[in-house]
Amino acid sequence: MTKDSAHTALLWIVAAGFFMQSLDTTIVNTALPSIAHSLHVAPLAMQPIVVAYTLTMAMLTPASGWLADRFGTRRIYFAAILVFVLGSICCASAHTLGQLVIARVLQGLGGSMLLPIGRLAVLRSVSSEQYVAALAFISIAGQLGPIAGPTLGGWFVQAATWHWIFLINVPIGVVGLYAVQRFLPSHDTAAAPPFDFIGCALLSLSMSAFSLAIDAPVATHRAAWSAGLFALAVVSALAYIPHAKSQRNPLFKLSLFSEPNFSVGLIGNLVCRIGSSAVPFLVPLLLQLQLGYTPLNSGLMMLPAALAGTLAKRWIAPLVRRYGYDTFLLVNTVIVGSAIVAFALISRGTPLVIEIAILAVFGAANSMQFAAMNSVTLKDLSHADAGSGNSLFSMVQMLAIGLGVSIGGGLVKLFSAQWDSAALGFRLSFVCVGVITLLSAWVFRHLDEPSGTRVMRGQAVQGAGR
């Protein structure tokens, strides 16, 4: 095989892995009511299958680079696809909600390594001149997942059964396993530094406890359980600080937070994504449970948001160059939050064109928000801190998705029970998560963005994605 052919094969392998991972974060949402009916549980009790997947990815992503150095890129990437496929089969075979949650954890274990290891394989195999173009090609696969996911999920549910939203990964994964063995370069294992297992455990415990505290599964003494879990989350996070100071190679260096824009961007990302991550979970439920849409039609309704988001990416760099990150994020955050609040206006009497317009505005603004937040958070990190900062940033992204689903679903259940109206429960929930997103505008006001750097910084956002 020629060098160009091997390069092309590598990009297709990594793109396919990224597509599987991004597809699986969106394909489930439109199938939730059907899965709930099949498993004999309430649709709003289904958020654990989303949270389990994203939380597992958040906890295990930092270990991916160390595993690749320790055992080899090809071996770990092969294992990631294999575990992801096995997890998908287990998901399709689940007969109870508990079984499905456990299977999603297994799926998340494989998914947590697909994109980081894939990027690492590309970095080690292509020249620096080709790297940006290679990542741009791979990012297309990541954009196709959210576009195809909701519609594909609705179609599988309506044309066959919900099991196929997971079984679709099997043929893709089998081809991927063969391609990895056949085409992926076998990089030598490196002398990896000792992995900070204690630091990883502390942060994982903190994230898990915090997520469980948001939606404590214990019905009796729920407030006490939530308070205890919150306390455990805080103690675990604080315990990481002296641990990191005492370690030569901590999981994340505390010096990362000396860069002001990284700290502000990290907090802003967390707050903003909680609101925006609730939307892909709540909107299909609203459309199917309250407006009577079929699974396929509810999936098709998510297309305007996805397509508008893809088209809007080209506007980001010119807007940032002209107004700077601080002004852009302040205004765009208000648009995103307002669009989320506007979902509360959707009812059976709402014209279809209004629904599509709200979804399109949300999709366009949210896509630009993600790209700008990603870029402003990481752009000023040193070369030595870039890898560690990106890994921590990825953890926060996954955590925010899980929190958004937990908070959004929990608010619907709370308001529906309080006012004995599911329709009012959805409306009030959209208002609340929209307000949470709006609060991140105050966070972004604290960005340190000298006016003289705006043109230069605007160029960095072009390569940013989700």
ABEGO torsion letter per residue (X at the ends): XBAAAAAAAAAAAAAAAAAAAAAAAAAAAAAAAAAAAAAGBBAAAAAAAAAAAAAAAAAAAAAAAAAAAAAEAAAAAAAAAAAAAAAAAAAAABABAAAAAAAAAAAAAAAAAAAAAAAAAAAAABBAAAAAAAAAAAAAAAAAAAAAAAAAAAAAAAABBAAAAAAAAAAAAAAAAAAAAAABBBBBBBBBBBBBAAAAAAAAAAAAAAAAAABBABABGAAAAAAAAAAAAAAAAAAAAAAAAABABBABBAAAAABAAAAAAAAAAAAAAAAAAAAAAAAAAAAAAAAGBBAAAAAAAAAAAAAAAAAAAAAAAAAAAAAEAAAAAAAAAAAAAAAAAAAAABBAABBAAAAAAAAAAAAAAAAAAAAAAAAAAAAABBAAAAAAAAAAAAAAAAAAAAAAAAAAAAAAAAAAAAAGBAAAAAAAAAAAAAAAAAAAAAAAAABBBBAAAAAAAAAAAAABBX
